[in-house]
Amino acid sequence: MTDTTLPDRLSSDPSSPYYNAELLERGIGIRFKGAEKTNVEEYCVSEGWIRVSVGKAKDRAGNPMTVKLKGPVEPYLRGAEG
């Protein structure tokens, strides 16, 4: 994977098969429907959705409660943007 190529799907949950610690440490930004989102837990560009945390609510396992939103997703490296 080069600097300009980001994965189609990425998750911040270490138990997910789409988790990538090295990439998350570099800093990933997400634009959803043209607006910057900072509470994204997971995204998928090809399917056009993001999963965002809902407040500070937790499920039974202690994971943040999330909701899936559909629309255009644009991931980018934070360091690459000015």
C-alpha positions, 0 to 999 in steps of 0.5 A: 500500500502506498501513501496515496492508497488507503484501504477500502474498509478500516476499523478502529476496533482491534478485534475486527479483521479490518483493523490496521494499527500502523495506519491508524497511528499515522492518522486517518481523516474522514469526510462524510457527505463533505463534512469532517467526522471525528467519531468514526469507528469504521468506514467502507468506501465501496459500500458508502457507509460509516459507523459512528459512535453515539455519545458515551453509551456502551453496549454489554461488552463495553464497546461504544454504541454505534450507528451506520450512516450511508453516503459518500465517504472520503478517507485521507491521511491527516499528515498529507493535508495542509 
